């Protein structure tokens, strides 16, 4: 955990981007949507949450992967194996860490809406998918810039333009029953496959 | 300690190492070779970073990828070093301590010892990105010697160091060399002469020489001549001009000649021996 703390500290100002999005941008945008519309704005707020929250989930993982893939002397991270964690385990820990931040946002949402926990589950699974995609693509391309661009392009295109596409991990609606999570199950399965694929590349590349 | 058996490594169609065989004991070895000779590839194979196409690297007679102690006993300085640029030097060292599995209780003393030996103890609180190129190189050396490793592989450790830093590096190696194997890859012959007991010369992926510094010097015995420019054409047989210098207004050539000449030969240096080998004047 000390190494993960130092890896996050090494991100310096970039570390604060996800908390700023989660704790300032998302609540303010949701509040503005509620103020501007009459009646129940939950579907709009769900769209805002799905647009901002999952797309920044891969931020910390990609910046950590950058050190492993692009920094001068990165081979040291693979030579000193005795205490090294796998990148896969780092991805899972970072997803859990991000999830804890998202919980705080949703605790705030409970004061605004009745049903938020189905949306919460959908959002954390979407976050897991985008972390898995970033992990897989970074190891595949040996680069973190392309996955970062793909991450934001995917989120923007499918959230803002083609939400109902079968290729979209996002969903419209009220998220008020278990039926609204049917897509999330498929997304979770694809995320697991991406994690598995990434882990296989990691093992092959770094002789674990 | 470390045995390299019949090691070959290719990248695509290009074979970089050709059946390399070495046995390295608790001594300081200099790995000499021109750029592109295969020094870094050999060191990376020895550190377990590259999987060879053929052959193996053994640590205490056990393949390194199966050896539990190898990665704990290893100190490695890569050719390029400069990761975690936003961390302080101390934090970067702390990270490496953790990677090497050094207990946290020992970290502070180990870091202080390593930073003192490279004269960076007063820079512990500075961010890596604020250090000069030479300081980053010294930080790289410090991380390699953290935790008292038994095997130290240094890939061009003196590149970018000024003369006083190089002198300090040589002292550090002298202090460290007891009971451990240190392999220093370089193309600076002078560094090998100053701090190594043995030399390995590699050229186009093949080991040309593996022996003591004295043995390498002796290869150039009776082959080195320092003669006036005007007499240079009188040298018979295969020759190679090592150096052109000026003394009291006259131009002199330091020449390696395959055949015995009519002039008095010079006492050979390590560089003369090395050049004899790579130029085929043996």
Interface residues (C-beta under 8 A of the other chain):
Chain A: X2 X3 X6 X7 X9 X10 X11 X12 X67 X71 X72 X73 X74 X75 X76 X77 X78 X79 X80 X81 X82 X83 X84 X207
Chain B: X44 X47 X48 X49 X51 X65 X71 X72 X74 X76 X78 X80 X81 X82 X83 X84 X85 X86 X87 X91 X94 X95 X96 X98 X99 X100 X101 X104 X140 X143
